[in-house]
Amino acid sequence: MGIYGAINSAVSGLAAQATALENISGNVANSQTTGFKRLDTTFSDLVSGGGATQAAQVSGTTFATSRATNTVQGDITSVDVDTYMAINGEGYFVVTQASDVVDGSTTFADETYYTRAGDFERDKEGYLINASGYYLQGFPLDPDTGNAIGDNPTVVRIENQPLSASATTTVEYQANLPRIPDTTDYDGTTDASALLDAGVGTSDIAVADEQDFLDTSVSGGSITIYNENGTAMNVEVRYAKTANYNSTGPVFDEWTMYIGSGGDATNAWYDVGDVTFDTTGELNGMTAGSIGTVNGTSDGFTIASLNIGGTTAANVEFSFANGSLTQYSDPDGTTSSVSLDQDGYPAGELTGVAVDESGRVIASYSNSQQRAVYEIPLATFEAEQNLRRVDGAGFAATTSSGEADLTGGGQILAKKLELSNADIADEFSKLIVTQQAYSANSRIVTSADEMLDSALNMVR
């Protein structure tokens, strides 16, 4: 081979170092690209022929190949965008690209791609798209069970459709009634003066008797509930004591629960039912009133049709479960420890979209409700270093990488982004070595040229 072989080897070195320089250049250019995976360079030698043993051989040429760093994770940084996310560990987001716009709606390509760039934001059509134009895919969730639907991910879309109302079915009620209520009519000495005015009757409170009722009853709290179409109804509760425990009278203290009618022309307050307490202050009996029935477990009242101010709600249960209604002595003579909680809500408009730490897309609504609408899968591969790189920090599966497995992967981190794994300082270090190697190879060419000139001059 001789001098010509040396020139050939040096030229191959120049080409290999040029490839390394190109990789370094691309890495530096993408040092701030979200989810970018740098390409390192591997050099391989080609042994020159000419001998059966190493002693008879000479160093051959070289060539450069790119080496993937997909398994090298970039730094993860916090961001303030609810739909941004990063992957801690293995895996890729499953994405696709738009193919066309038909009648104002985006259609999508059949190809599936994969990326670590989690800078997804919701566009005007409700899709989650990142800065490179990739649309996120996920499993839609069943609104009733919360389980994923189907085995193939679809493009994530959160539309502006309002969340429908849900009627109140249960009011969890907690209160402690005083042993002696401090009503307006209570004279401070005779317990009987704290009882309900007998003139108002033992059922619903007529409008004409409302003031006498208010003077001989205590507040039991209030809460807003919702009927089937989401109309709000203000429920106001009052209690009136109707019997005191003593040695000659009733065995138990007795109270009647009332709910305000909200402006009914005939009745100001509805009789829900009676409750009795034993000497320890525990609830031990219930009796149905004009609008309430004792529920099946005898720990609350159910109102089949509650009409307040002309608005009706059906089958509302006031639950005293787990001993939440008591009558313990209270020096203030007022209802204490009052807590009302209900399970209904009005219709709501979409106010925001976020991703949680379990990898689910959460839609938030103006009625303070949240719904998990998609589950985000992570794709893993048997040989991810053999994925084919595509534009926008994306990858495509190949026969060498294997098919995507959507059952594993690392952890999704909400409001985080994975940065490029290309470090400028490291790239500059490689740049110095590459530049020196390129100069050295060019020097070989120059020296070989001078040697050829010397050989040619020998015959002159």
Long-range contacts (C-beta under 8 A, 24 or more apart in sequence): 1-48, 1-50, 1-58, 3-448, 3-451, 3-452, 3-455, 4-448, 5-48, 5-58, 6-444, 6-448, 7-444, 7-445, 7-448, 7-449, 8-61, 9-48, 9-59, 9-60, 9-61, 9-62, 9-444, 10-441, 10-442, 10-444, 10-445, 10-448, 11-441, 11-445, 12-46, 12-61, 12-62, 12-63, 13-61, 13-62, 13-437, 13-438, 13-440, 13-441, 13-444, 14-438, 14-441, 14-442, 14-445, 15-63, 15-64, 16-41, 16-43, 16-62, 16-63, 16-64, 17-64, 17-434, 17-437, 17-438, 17-441, 18-438, 19-64, 19-66, 20-64, 20-430, 20-434, 21-431, 21-434, 21-435, 21-438, 23-66, 24-427, 24-430, 24-431, 24-434, 27-422, 27-427, 28-422, 28-424, 28-427, 28-428, 30-393, 30-420, 30-422, 31-420, 31-422, 31-423, 31-424, 31-427, 32-419, 32-420, 33-117, 33-393, 33-420, 34-117, 34-118, 34-119, 34-130, 34-131, 34-393, 34-417, 34-418, 34-419, 34-420, 35-74, 35-115, 35-116, 35-117, 35-118, 35-119, 35-393, 35-417, 35-418, 35-419, 35-420, 36-74, 36-117, 36-393, 36-420, 36-421, 36-422, 37-68, 37-69, 37-70, 37-72, 37-74, 37-116, 37-393, 37-420, 37-421, 38-69, 38-72, 38-420, 38-421, 38-422, 38-427, 39-66, 39-67, 39-68, 39-69, 40-66, 40-67, 40-69, 41-65, 41-66, 41-67, 42-66, 42-67, 67-385, 68-384, 68-385, 68-386, 68-387, 68-389, 69-421, 70-384, 70-385, 70-387, 70-395, 71-384, 71-385, 72-421, 73-418, 73-421, 74-116, 74-418, 74-419, 74-420, 74-421, 75-418, 75-419, 75-421, 76-413, 76-416, 76-417, 76-418, 76-419, 77-416, 77-417, 77-419, 78-415, 78-416, 79-415, 79-416, 79-417, 80-415, 81-119, 81-121, 81-415, 82-352, 82-353, 82-354, 82-355, 82-414, 82-415, 83-120, 83-121, 83-122, 83-128, 83-353, 83-354, 83-355, 83-361, 84-118, 84-119, 84-120, 84-121, 84-355, 84-414, 84-415, 84-416, 84-417, 85-118, 85-120, 85-355, 85-376, 85-412, 85-413, 85-414, 85-415, 85-416, 85-417, 86-116, 86-118, 86-412, 86-413, 86-416, 86-417, 86-418, 87-116, 87-118, 87-378, 87-409, 87-410, 87-411, 87-412, 87-413, 87-418, 88-410, 88-411, 88-412, 88-413, 89-409, 89-410, 89-411, 90-378, 90-380, 90-408, 90-409, 90-410, 91-378, 91-379, 91-380, 91-408, 91-409, 91-410, 92-116, 92-378, 92-379, 92-380, 92-384, 92-395, 92-404, 92-409, 93-117, 93-118, 93-120, 93-134, 93-136, 93-137, 93-376, 93-378, 93-379, 94-136, 94-137, 94-138, 94-153, 94-377, 94-378, 94-379, 94-404, 94-406, 95-130, 95-134, 95-135, 95-136, 95-137, 95-394, 96-134, 96-135, 96-137, 96-155, 97-133, 97-134, 97-135, 98-133, 98-135, 108-135, 108-155, 111-396, 112-137, 112-396, 112-397, 112-404, 113-390, 113-394, 113-395, 113-396, 114-379, 114-387, 114-394, 114-395, 114-396, 114-397, 114-404, 115-392, 115-393, 115-394, 115-395, 116-393, 116-418, 117-392, 117-393, 117-394, 117-418, 118-416, 118-417, 118-418, 119-417, 122-158, 122-353, 125-157, 126-157, 126-158, 126-159, 126-160, 127-155, 127-156, 127-157, 128-156, 128-158, 128-353, 128-361, 130-392, 131-392, 132-391, 132-392, 132-393, 132-394, 133-392, 134-392, 134-394, 136-376, 137-377, 138-361, 138-374, 138-375, 138-376, 138-377, 139-374, 139-375, 139-377, 140-373, 140-374, 141-360, 141-372, 141-373, 141-374, 141-375, 143-371, 146-372, 148-375, 153-377, 153-406, 156-361, 156-374, 156-376, 158-350, 158-353, 158-361, 158-363, 158-373, 158-374, 159-350, 160-349, 160-350, 161-350, 162-347, 162-348, 162-349, 162-350, 162-365, 163-347, 163-348, 163-350, 163-363, 163-365, 163-367, 163-369, 163-371, 164-230, 164-347, 165-226, 165-228, 165-229, 165-230, 165-344, 165-345, 165-346, 165-347, 166-226, 166-230, 166-343, 166-344, 166-345, 167-226, 167-227, 167-228, 167-313, 167-314, 167-344, 168-225, 168-226, 168-227, 168-313, 168-316, 168-342, 168-343, 168-344, 169-315, 169-316, 169-317, 169-343, 169-344, 170-316, 170-317, 170-319, 170-342, 170-343, 171-223, 171-225, 171-235, 171-316, 171-317, 171-318, 171-319, 171-340, 171-341, 171-342, 172-319, 172-321, 172-324, 172-339, 172-340, 172-341, 172-342, 173-237, 173-300, 173-318, 173-319, 173-320, 173-324, 173-325, 173-339, 173-340, 174-320, 174-324, 174-325, 174-337, 174-338, 174-339, 174-340, 175-220, 175-221, 175-324, 175-325, 175-326, 175-335, 175-336, 175-337, 175-338, 175-339, 176-325, 176-326, 176-327, 176-328, 176-330, 176-335, 176-336, 176-337, 177-218, 177-239, 177-241, 177-255, 177-277, 177-325, 177-326, 177-327, 177-330, 177-335, 178-218, 178-327, 178-329, 178-330, 178-332, 178-333, 178-334, 178-335, 178-336, 179-253, 179-281, 179-327, 179-328, 179-329, 179-330, 180-241, 180-333, 181-217, 181-218, 181-239, 181-240, 181-241, 181-333, 181-334, 182-218, 182-332, 182-333, 182-334, 183-215, 183-216, 183-217, 183-218, 183-333, 184-214, 184-215, 184-216, 185-215, 185-216, 186-333, 191-244, 192-244, 194-241, 194-333, 195-240, 195-241, 195-242, 195-243, 195-244, 196-240, 196-241, 196-242, 196-256, 202-242, 202-256, 202-271, 203-271, 203-289, 203-290, 204-266, 204-267, 204-269, 204-270, 204-271, 204-290, 204-291, 205-258, 205-267, 205-268, 205-269, 205-270, 205-271, 206-266, 206-267, 206-268, 207-264, 207-265, 207-266, 207-267, 207-268, 209-268, 210-268, 210-269, 213-238, 213-240, 213-258, 213-268, 213-269, 214-238, 216-240, 217-258, 218-333, 218-334, 218-335, 219-334, 219-335, 220-257, 220-335, 220-338, 221-335, 221-338, 221-339, 221-340, 222-340, 223-340, 223-341, 223-342, 224-342, 225-313, 225-316, 225-342, 225-344, 226-313, 226-342, 226-344, 226-345, 226-346, 227-311, 227-312, 227-313, 227-314, 227-344, 228-313, 228-314, 230-345, 230-346, 230-347, 231-311, 231-346, 232-346, 233-262, 233-306, 233-308, 233-309, 233-311, 233-313, 234-262, 234-308, 234-309, 235-259, 235-260, 235-306, 235-308, 236-260, 237-340, 238-269, 239-335, 242-274, 245-279, 252-276, 252-277, 252-278, 252-284, 252-285, 253-277, 253-327, 255-327, 256-289, 257-289, 257-292, 257-301, 257-318, 259-291, 259-303, 259-306, 259-308, 260-308, 261-307, 261-308, 261-309, 262-308, 262-309, 262-310, 262-311, 263-309, 263-310, 264-307, 272-301, 272-303, 272-318, 273-301, 275-320, 275-325, 277-326, 277-327, 281-326, 281-327, 281-328, 281-329, 282-323, 282-326, 283-320, 283-323, 283-325, 283-326, 283-327, 292-318, 295-319, 297-321, 345-369, 354-414, 355-412, 355-414, 355-415, 356-414, 357-411, 357-412, 357-413, 357-414, 358-412, 359-411, 359-412, 376-412, 377-406, 377-409, 378-406, 378-408, 378-409, 378-410, 378-412, 379-404, 379-405, 379-406, 379-409, 380-404, 380-405, 380-408, 380-409, 381-405
